Amino acid sequence: MSITIEPAAHGDIEEIDTLWREAFTGDEPRHRAAAAVPAKLAFQPDLFLVAREEGRVIGSVMAGYDGYRGHIYRVAVRKSHRRQGIGALLMRAAEARLRALGCIKINLQIRAGNDAVADFYRGLGYGTEARIDMSKQLS
């Protein structure tokens, strides 16, 4: 298995869309690759990484940095490639890029009840904090 981790490109949108539809079933249309990928590539594109095998996108991670803390979003690995360490590779690459920017803390969100994903992040050293997550849809 020869996996490379590199920044995503506009030409990856279709493959990322397939990946995300597989990984994030039931997502709202605003979370689809056609909307999210161009927006991310326009802002901090070096923090949107994909895992490739033989040129094909098999995983992704979006990260962001606001100058104070980092954020991780949309970690996904194709079902056919799970449990091979690819998610951990993506996370380590995103963490390294955030650390290089001066980031000292990373936040991420997972859906309540997603115990397998929570266990994955715990295995990477992440812990649960007592917080209430709030949001406001602007469009």
Secondary structure, DSSP 8 states (H G I E B T S, - for coil): --EEEEE--GGGHHHHHHHHHHHSTT--GGGSHHHHHHHHHTS-GGGEEEEEETTEEEEEEEEEE-SS-EEEEEEEE-GGGTTSSHHHHHHHHHHHHHHHTT---EEE---TT-HHHHHHHHHTT--------------
